[in-house]
Amino acid sequence: MRARRGSKAKLLALALAPGVALGCAVTFGPGDYTGGALDGGVTDAPPRSDVALDDARALPDGAPAGLRLLVIAGEKDGPETATNDVWLASIDANGDVGPFETLQPALFRGAPVTANVAGGRLFVATRALERSVEHAAIDAGVLLSAWRGQAVDRPPFGGYGQAFSGSSLLAFGGGGEVTDDGGSPQLVWDDAIHVARFEDGGFGALEPSTTRLPFGIKDMTMVSYKSFVYLFGGDAASGDQRSKVYVARLDATAGVGAFEETTRVVNPATSQPYTPSSPVLCVGDGRFVIAGGTGSDIVLSSAIDETDGALGPWRAVTKLPGALRAAGCVMWNDTVHLVGGYGATSRTDRIIRARFAADGTLGEWELSSGEKLPEPRSGIIALTF
């Protein structure tokens, strides 16, 4: 679908109107749905039990290598909002998304937190069973062969961030109240990093990492890019953490290396620190993008130094057509795609995209000319491979 500039604007405005949802990108941060497993799922089964798919699904015919879109959606409309949909679509040479195929649902209902592909398996962390991971095999001919899932030990405090280092699941910081000797509650922020390693088909007990956060932080947002992991915002005793971004290198032994502050996020339009609520973090093609959030349509971008993960100056780029949060976000061929999500008042089934030029400017947001999601969804992880 190719439309004139005015037609695009009208389409996007209509999609953002109340009752007509348009998507925003996913946030892997606190506040995700914490529902339980599917009825008859692994909740009542021993840890590490296999739950097989009905059948192994082949990739759609004609899907070129490296151009497949996998969507894992955890939130829907209706009285029972938690879901565990898994959808797959091909992407053509123009970047258009084709019709979605419905795959076997994942094990756990509710919004996923973070995901990674390592060792021929897709790993998805969720907040079901307090903290859990579901995983399934991936290879060139079969996308999902069998789901497995288990509860994973959680750190001592809530509000921790999560990311994968290969197949190991990391937990960063957290915070909560502790009672001192006088019986008075005291708020603490944790700087510990814990590792749950995947071995022999399951995740073992938590191990402390040899590295720690620069200071105690809770309620941060995490995102990974190649061999780097980024930590944005959160609460800390210092009180000025919300606009900071830290970067560390993922490490096979320790899980993660030392975190270094790489930037403070500043909105160039106001020259003020930028501290959105529930922002979208999207990384790819050498760019770090912060898009939308609760009540926000602002999009900022920064270049990533591929040698050390450092971020360059922040640039205000084309705004979203409306406030967006909780959608899937993927980048390929210098184009950022936002899949589903939650607009100002409702969820969406639409996919929007915008392309970066060589000079770092971002073009207009447009509705993808490909197939939309089978149903409106938010709480999404989207991956391309």
N, C-alpha and C positions, 0 to 999 in steps of 0.2 A: 504494500500500500504506500504510494507516494502522494503526498498532499502538499498543497501550497502552504506558505508560512501561516496565513490567516486560518486555514482549515485546521492545521495542527493545533494552533492555540485554542480554537473552539473545541476540538476533540478532547484536549487535556483538561480544559476548564470544565467540560461536561462530566468527565470521569471523576473529577474531584468534588463535584457538587454533592450535597448531602444525599445519602441513599444510593450514590453511585461511587463505588470505592476505587481508588487507585493506589498502587503499591508503593512501598518504601523498603529500604534495605534492612538487613538483619542486624540486630545488636546482640552480641554474646555477653550480656551483662546480667546483673542482678535483676530480680523481679520476674524472671521467666516462670511460666506455669510449672507447678510442682506436683502434677497429678501422678497417679500410680500407673501400673502396667495394664495391658489389655486384660479383659476378663479371660481367665483360664491361661494367662501368660506365665511369665517366669516368677511372678510374685509368690506363687505357691510351689514353685519348683526349686530343687537344689541349685545353689550357685553354679554358674558355668554350664548349665544344661543347654543342649542344642534344641533349637526350635526351627524345624525345617520349613522352607517355603513350599507352597503347593507345587511349584515347578520352577525350573531355572529359566529366566527370561533372556532371550537373545536381544541384541541391540537392533534397533529399527533398520530395515533395509536401506542401503544407500547412505548411512550416516558416515561421513568422512572421519578418519582418525583424528582425535583431538577436538572434535566438534560435536560433543554430546552434552546435554544439560540434564543434570540430576537434581530434582527438587525433593526435599524432605520437609513437610509442612506439619506443624503441630497444633495450630489453632484454627477454629472454624466458627461460623455463625451458628446460632441455635442455643437451646438450653444446656446442651452438653458440649462445651466449647473445645475440649481437648480432643485431638485426633493424632494420627500417625501415618499420614499419607506419604507414599513414595511414587513419584512420577518421573518419566524419562522422555526426552524429546531429542531429535536431531537438530542440527543447525546447518544451514546451507552456506554457500560461499559468500553470500551477502550479509550474513549474520542474522538472518531471519530464523526464528524458532518454529519448528514444525509442530504437528499434532503431538500431544502428550499421550504416552502409554501408561496405564496404571499398573504398577508393580505390587508385589506382595507388601502389605503394610509393615512398618517397622514394629519392634516389640513394645515400645513404651509410648504411651499417649502424652502429649504436651510438647511445648516448644523445645527443640534441641538447643544445646548451649554452644557446642563447637564440634568440629569434625576434621578428619584428616584421612588421607589414603596413604598407607604404608604397608610394605611387605605383601602386596597383593590383596589387602583387605581395606574396606571402608570402616572407619571407627567413628561413632557418633556418641558424644557425651550428652546425657540428659539429667534432669533433676528428679526423675522418677525414683522411687525407693530411696529418697533423700539424695543419693548420688549414684549414677549407674552409667554403664556403657553398653551399647548394642553394636554388633559388628557383623559384616558379611563379606564374602569373597568377591573379588573383582578380577576379571582377566579380559583379554582382548575379545573373546567370543561370548562371554556370559557376564552380565552385569552383577547379578546377585545370585549366589548359589544357595546359601543358607544363613539365616540370622542366628546369632547367639547373643546372650545378654546376661549380665549379672550386676548386682549391687557392688559398688566400690567404696572402700573406706573413705570417710570424709575428714577434713581437717578439724581441729578443735573449735574453730570459730566460723560463723557464717559470714557471708559477704565476700567470699574468696573468688578470685578470678580463675579461669580454666583455659588450658590450651594443650594440644598434643605436641610432643617431641617424638617424631616417628610414631611408634605404637604406644609409647608411654604417655599416661595422662598426668599433667601437672596441675597443682593447685597453688595459687599465689595469695599470700597474706590472708586477710579477713579481719574481723573485729567483733567485739561484743563486751558484755559486762562481766566483771569478776568481783568477788566480794573480798575486801581487805580484812585484816585482822580485827578491825573494829566493827565489822559487820556492815560496812557501807559499800554500796556498789560503785565500781570504778569502770569507766569506759577504757578499753584497750584496743590498740591496733597491732596486728601481728605482722612481722616481717619475714616469717618462715615461708619456704617453698617446699612442697611435698611432692613425691614422685610415686605413682602406682604403675609398676612395670607389667607389660603384657608378656607372659611366658607360659609355654605349654597350653596354649589355648585359653588362658584366663588371666585376670589381673590379680596380682598379689597385694600384700599389705602395704600401707603407706611407708615410704622411706624418706627421711629428711634429705633434702638436696645439700650439697656442699656449698651452694651459694644461697644468698638471702636477698630480699628486696632492699633498696637503699634505706628505707624506713618502713614502719608499719602502715599499710594501706588497706582499705576495704572498699567494696562496691565500685571497683574499677571495671573498665572495659578492655578486653584483650582481642588481638587479631594477629595472625601469623602470616608471614610472607617469605617463601623459600626457606632459608636457614635462620630467619630472624623472627622474634616475637616482640610485639609492641604492647605497652600498657598505657592506657589513656585515662586520665581523670581519677575519680574516686575520692574518698575521704581520708584525711590523715591528720595527725595531731598538729602539724604545722599550719593547716588551714589554707594553704595556697596550692594544693595539688591539682585542682580541677582542670586547669588549663595545660598541665604538663604532659609530655609524652616521653616515656622511657623505652629504650630498645635493648635487647640482649640477643646473643647468638645461641641458638639451640645446640645442645651438646649431647652426644649419645651416652656419655657416662654420667655426668652430673644432671642431665636433663636440660639445663639451661646455664649459660654463663652469667657474668656480672651485668647488671642493668646500669645503663648510663642515660642521663637526661639528654635527649637529642633536640628538643624544641619545646617552646611554649606556643600553644595555638592562639593566634591573634587573628581576629577578623579584620582584613585590610580595609574594609569599608568604614569601620569605626575606630580602628587602631586600638581596640580594647581586647582583653583576654576573652576567648571564646569558650564557654562552658555549657554546651547544650545538654539537655536531659535525654537519656536513651538515644544517643547518636548512632548513626550508621557508620561503621568503619568498613571500607572496601579497599583492598590492595590488589595490584596487578599491573603488569606492563610498566614497572618502574615508577608507579604512582601510588600515593596514599590519599584516599578520598574520605572526607567526613561529610556525610549528606544527611540533612534533615534532623529528625529527632522529634520529641514531643513539642508540638506547636511551632516547628521550625521548617522552613523551606530553603535554608541557606546551604550552599555547597562550597566547601573549601578543598583545595588540593595542594599537594606538595610532592616534589620529586624525591625519589628514594635513591640514595647512594648505594649501588649494588655491592660495594666492597665492604662497607661496615654497617649498612642499614640506616645511616643518619638521614634525617629529613632536611630538605631545603626550606626556603621561605614559603609562607603560606600565600595562596592566591585565591581570591574570591572568583568563582566561575559561575556559569549559568545556574540560576536558582531552579529548584524543583517547581512543578506547577502547583504545589500545595504542600502543606505539612505532611510528612511521611515518617513512618517508623515500622520496625518489625517485619521487613521483607527480606527476601534473598537478594544478594548482590554478587555479581560476577563481572569480571573484566576479561575481554579478549579482543585482539585486533584493535587496541586503543579505544575500545568502546565499553562504557560502563552500562550494565543492564541491571535494572531493579525489578525484581520478580515478586508480584503479589504484595502483601503487606497491609498495613492499617493506615488509612488517611485520617482526616479530621474527625469523622464520625463512624466509619465502617470499613470493613475489609474489602479487598479487591481481588479480581482474577486477572488483571491486566499486567502486561510487561512493558516498561518504558525504557528508553535507551538514549544515550547521547555520546557523541564521538569527540575524543580529544584530537586537536590538531598538533602538528609538530612543535608549535610555539607554546603549547600548554593551555591554549584557550579551549573551552568546551562549547560544542555546538548546541543547537536547540534540542530539548527533550521531545521525543516523539513516541507515539504508540508503536510497538513492534508490529510489523505487518504479518507476523506469524500467528500461530494458534495461541489463545490465551490459556491460562490454567483451567483445568476441568471445573473448579469451583473456587470461590473467593477463599483465600487463606492468608494467615499471618503467622508469625513465629516460624520463619523459614530459614533453612540452610540450603544454598544453591551451590553446586560444584560443576565445573566443566573439566572434561578429560577426553 
